[in-house]
Amino acid sequence: MIESHGSAIARVLVLGGTTEASQLAAALAAAQIDAIFSYAGRTDSPLAQPLPTRVGGFGGVEGLCTWLAQQRITHVVDATHPFAAQMSCNAVAACATTGTPLLALERPAWQAQPGDRWQLVLDMVGAARALPEAPARIFLAIGRQHVAPFLDSTNHWFLLRLVDACVALPAQRGHIVLARGPFNEAADTALLRAHRITHVVAKNSGGSGAEAKLRAARALGLRVILIQRPSIPPRPSVSHVDAVLRWLAGAHDDAAANAERGV
């Protein structure tokens, strides 16, 4: 166990919202590491965590700097969604300003496999432009924030899968499935077949929890329009929870050694 009492590792801020963030929260709680879990507040029913939890923004870089100081945060782990670019950029800037060690827990991006019919685009605008002109049936797997532009600018039928029923979708324009991942290939294949989907639009989020739709699309020979990840300033990153714990343990060992030397 990583000792937290009386050491330089006093409090860890976990910027969460992903499966990996929840796994990290469980590991920190099991190790009895003092930590706070932060949700952006994008869903009405976020998963409960075994750590003290806050919901909502910090007020930009300045607000985050103030909050880190007020809460005596000594280490920040950015385990947000790969497309939560603004929060990640703010974390890089705030940690640099305050001298707070930062580590990203970042899932690897998906890579095309034999049989995939992917078209890579840079952003939501590019994804909308990549859709066919003729009406098609689209599995729009991009979350709720960017749905409106697709509805407003195209005449396609859309299948949405959301955690909360928070988007108004006329029946003639599509269907909403309420579900929370992880998902599996067999169920996603059945879902795409049942709704006669012709195209999938998705973010390259990586990880295993949402990859099933890509495997299903591959099995059905469907075209996938895949949105590339946004650019994030350089920062140390790892892809596994164990590596985060080793990072924290190394910081503790360094602090103990410095204490023994009177540093």
C-alpha positions as CSV (number, residue, x, y, z in Angstrom):
1,M,0.0,0.0,0.0
2,I,1.1,3.5,-0.7
3,E,1.2,5.5,2.5
4,S,-0.5,8.8,2.2
5,H,-0.6,10.1,5.8
6,G,2.3,12.3,6.8
7,S,3.9,12.1,3.3
8,A,4.1,14.4,0.4
9,I,1.4,12.4,-1.3
10,A,-1.5,14.0,0.5
11,R,-4.2,14.3,-2.1
12,V,-4.7,13.1,-5.6
13,L,-7.2,14.6,-8.0
14,V,-8.6,12.2,-10.6
15,L,-10.2,13.9,-13.6
16,G,-12.6,11.1,-14.5
17,G,-15.4,10.0,-16.8
18,T,-14.0,6.9,-18.4
19,T,-13.9,3.2,-17.5
20,E,-10.2,3.5,-16.7
21,A,-11.0,6.4,-14.4
22,S,-13.4,4.2,-12.4
23,Q,-10.8,1.4,-12.3
24,L,-8.3,3.9,-10.9
25,A,-10.8,5.1,-8.3
26,A,-11.3,1.6,-7.1
27,A,-7.5,1.0,-6.9
28,L,-6.9,4.2,-5.0
29,A,-9.7,3.5,-2.6
30,A,-8.3,-0.1,-2.0
31,A,-4.8,1.4,-1.4
32,Q,-6.3,4.0,1.0
33,I,-4.8,6.9,-1.0
34,D,-6.5,10.2,-0.2
35,A,-8.1,11.2,-3.5
36,I,-10.9,13.2,-5.0
37,F,-12.8,12.1,-8.2
38,S,-14.1,14.8,-10.5
39,Y,-16.8,14.5,-13.1
40,A,-17.5,17.1,-15.8
41,G,-21.2,16.8,-15.2
42,R,-22.1,15.8,-18.8
43,T,-24.5,13.0,-17.7
44,D,-27.4,13.1,-15.3
45,S,-26.6,9.8,-13.6
46,P,-22.8,9.3,-13.4
47,L,-21.5,6.1,-11.9
48,A,-21.0,6.2,-8.2
49,Q,-17.3,6.1,-7.2
50,P,-15.6,4.8,-4.0
51,L,-13.9,8.2,-3.6
52,P,-15.2,11.6,-2.5
53,T,-16.7,13.0,-5.7
54,R,-17.3,16.4,-7.2
55,V,-19.3,17.3,-10.3
56,G,-18.8,20.3,-12.6
57,G,-16.2,22.5,-14.1
58,F,-13.4,24.4,-12.3
59,G,-13.7,27.8,-14.0
60,G,-10.9,27.5,-16.5
61,V,-7.2,27.3,-15.9
62,E,-7.3,30.0,-13.2
63,G,-10.2,28.4,-11.4
64,L,-8.4,25.0,-11.5
65,C,-5.2,26.6,-10.1
66,T,-7.2,28.1,-7.2
67,W,-9.0,24.8,-6.5
68,L,-5.8,22.7,-6.5
69,A,-4.3,25.1,-3.9
70,Q,-7.4,25.2,-1.8
71,Q,-7.8,21.4,-1.7
72,R,-4.0,20.9,-1.2
73,I,-3.8,18.6,-4.3
74,T,-0.4,17.2,-4.7
75,H,-0.9,15.0,-7.8
76,V,-3.3,15.1,-10.7
77,V,-4.3,12.2,-12.9
78,D,-6.1,13.1,-16.1
79,A,-8.3,10.1,-16.9
80,T,-10.9,12.0,-18.9
81,H,-12.3,11.0,-22.2
82,P,-9.7,11.4,-25.1
83,F,-12.1,14.0,-26.6
84,A,-12.3,16.1,-23.4
85,A,-9.7,18.3,-24.9
86,Q,-10.5,21.5,-23.1
87,M,-10.3,19.9,-19.6
88,S,-7.0,18.2,-20.6
89,C,-5.5,21.4,-21.9
90,N,-6.6,23.2,-18.7
91,A,-5.0,20.5,-16.6
92,V,-1.7,20.8,-18.4
93,A,-1.7,24.6,-18.0
94,A,-2.8,24.6,-14.3
95,C,-0.4,21.9,-13.3
96,A,2.5,23.7,-15.0
97,T,1.5,27.0,-13.3
98,T,1.2,25.4,-9.8
99,G,4.0,22.9,-10.1
100,T,1.6,20.0,-9.5
101,P,2.8,16.7,-11.0
102,L,0.4,15.5,-13.8
103,L,0.0,12.1,-15.4
104,A,-2.5,11.2,-18.1
105,L,-4.2,7.8,-17.9
106,E,-4.9,7.5,-21.6
107,R,-6.3,4.6,-23.5
108,P,-4.6,3.8,-26.8
109,A,-6.4,4.8,-30.0
110,W,-8.0,2.2,-32.1
111,Q,-6.1,0.9,-35.2
112,A,-7.7,-0.3,-38.4
113,Q,-7.9,-4.0,-38.9
114,P,-8.3,-6.2,-42.0
115,G,-11.8,-5.8,-43.3
116,D,-12.4,-2.3,-41.8
117,R,-13.8,0.3,-44.1
118,W,-12.8,3.4,-42.2
119,Q,-12.7,7.0,-43.4
120,L,-10.7,9.2,-41.0
121,V,-11.8,12.8,-40.5
122,L,-10.5,15.6,-38.3
123,D,-13.6,16.8,-36.5
124,M,-17.4,16.8,-36.4
125,V,-17.7,19.1,-39.4
126,G,-15.6,16.6,-41.4
127,A,-17.7,13.7,-40.2
128,A,-21.0,15.4,-41.3
129,R,-19.4,16.3,-44.7
130,A,-18.3,12.7,-45.2
131,L,-21.9,11.3,-45.0
132,P,-23.5,10.3,-48.3
133,E,-25.8,12.8,-50.1
134,A,-28.6,10.2,-50.4
135,P,-30.6,9.5,-47.3
136,A,-28.8,6.7,-45.2
137,R,-29.3,5.1,-41.8
138,I,-26.5,6.2,-39.5
139,F,-25.4,4.9,-36.1
140,L,-24.3,8.2,-34.6
141,A,-22.0,7.1,-31.8
142,I,-20.6,10.5,-30.7
143,G,-22.5,11.3,-27.5
144,R,-25.2,13.9,-27.1
145,Q,-23.3,17.2,-27.4
146,H,-22.8,17.2,-31.2
147,V,-26.0,15.6,-32.4
148,A,-27.9,18.8,-33.4
149,P,-25.6,19.8,-36.3
150,F,-26.1,16.4,-37.9
151,L,-29.9,16.6,-37.6
152,D,-30.0,20.2,-38.9
153,S,-27.7,19.8,-41.8
154,T,-28.6,16.3,-43.2
155,N,-31.6,14.3,-44.1
156,H,-30.4,11.0,-42.7
157,W,-32.1,8.7,-40.2
158,F,-30.0,8.4,-37.0
159,L,-29.6,5.7,-34.3
160,L,-28.3,7.2,-31.0
161,R,-27.1,5.3,-28.0
162,L,-27.0,7.5,-24.9
163,V,-26.8,7.2,-21.1
164,D,-29.5,9.8,-20.5
165,A,-32.7,10.6,-22.5
166,C,-31.5,14.2,-23.0
167,V,-31.9,14.7,-26.8
168,A,-35.1,15.5,-28.6
169,L,-35.2,13.2,-31.7
170,P,-38.3,13.2,-33.9
171,A,-39.5,9.7,-34.6
172,Q,-39.1,10.2,-38.3
173,R,-35.5,11.2,-37.9
174,G,-34.3,8.2,-35.8
175,H,-34.4,6.2,-32.6
176,I,-32.6,6.5,-29.2
177,V,-31.3,3.5,-27.2
178,L,-30.6,4.2,-23.6
179,A,-27.6,2.1,-22.5
180,R,-24.3,2.3,-20.7
181,G,-21.2,0.3,-21.8
182,P,-19.3,-1.8,-21.9
183,F,-20.9,-3.4,-25.0
184,N,-20.2,-6.6,-26.8
185,E,-19.9,-7.5,-30.5
186,A,-22.8,-9.9,-30.7
187,A,-25.3,-7.3,-29.2
188,D,-24.0,-4.5,-31.3
189,T,-24.1,-6.6,-34.5
190,A,-27.8,-7.4,-33.7
191,L,-28.5,-3.7,-33.0
192,L,-27.0,-2.5,-36.3
193,R,-28.9,-5.2,-38.2
194,A,-32.2,-4.5,-36.4
195,H,-32.0,-0.9,-37.4
196,R,-30.7,-1.5,-40.9
197,I,-27.7,0.7,-40.3
198,T,-25.6,1.6,-43.4
199,H,-22.9,3.9,-41.8
200,V,-21.3,4.3,-38.3
201,V,-20.0,7.7,-37.1
202,A,-17.7,7.4,-34.1
203,K,-14.9,9.1,-32.2
204,N,-11.6,7.3,-32.0
205,S,-12.0,6.9,-28.2
206,G,-10.0,3.7,-27.9
207,G,-10.4,1.2,-25.1
208,S,-12.4,-2.0,-25.1
209,G,-15.8,-0.8,-23.7
210,A,-16.9,0.8,-26.9
211,E,-14.9,-1.1,-29.5
212,A,-17.8,-3.6,-30.1
213,K,-19.5,-1.3,-32.6
214,L,-16.4,-1.2,-34.8
215,R,-16.1,-5.0,-34.7
216,A,-19.8,-5.2,-35.6
217,A,-19.3,-2.8,-38.4
218,R,-16.4,-4.8,-39.7
219,A,-18.4,-8.1,-39.6
220,L,-21.3,-6.4,-41.5
221,G,-19.0,-4.6,-44.0
222,L,-20.3,-1.2,-43.0
223,R,-18.5,2.1,-43.7
224,V,-17.2,3.8,-40.5
225,I,-16.5,7.5,-40.4
226,L,-14.0,7.8,-37.6
227,I,-13.2,11.2,-36.0
228,Q,-9.5,11.6,-35.0
229,R,-8.5,12.6,-31.5
230,P,-8.0,16.3,-30.8
231,S,-4.5,17.6,-30.1
232,I,-3.4,17.8,-26.4
233,P,-0.2,19.6,-25.2
234,P,2.6,17.1,-24.4
235,R,2.3,15.5,-21.0
236,P,3.4,12.2,-19.4
237,S,1.0,9.4,-20.0
238,V,0.4,5.8,-19.3
239,S,-2.3,3.3,-20.4
240,H,-2.8,1.1,-17.3
241,V,-3.9,1.7,-13.7
242,D,-0.9,-0.2,-12.3
243,A,1.4,2.4,-14.0
244,V,-0.4,5.2,-12.2
245,L,0.0,3.5,-8.9
246,R,3.7,3.0,-9.6
247,W,4.0,6.7,-10.5
248,L,2.4,7.6,-7.2
249,A,4.6,5.1,-5.3
250,G,7.7,6.5,-7.0
251,A,6.7,10.0,-5.9
252,H,6.2,8.8,-2.4
253,D,9.6,7.1,-2.3
254,D,11.3,10.2,-3.6
255,A,9.6,12.3,-0.9
256,A,10.7,9.9,1.8
257,A,14.3,10.0,0.6
258,N,14.3,13.7,0.5
259,A,12.9,13.8,4.0
260,E,15.6,11.5,5.3
261,R,18.2,13.9,3.7
262,G,16.5,16.9,5.2
263,V,15.6,18.3,1.8
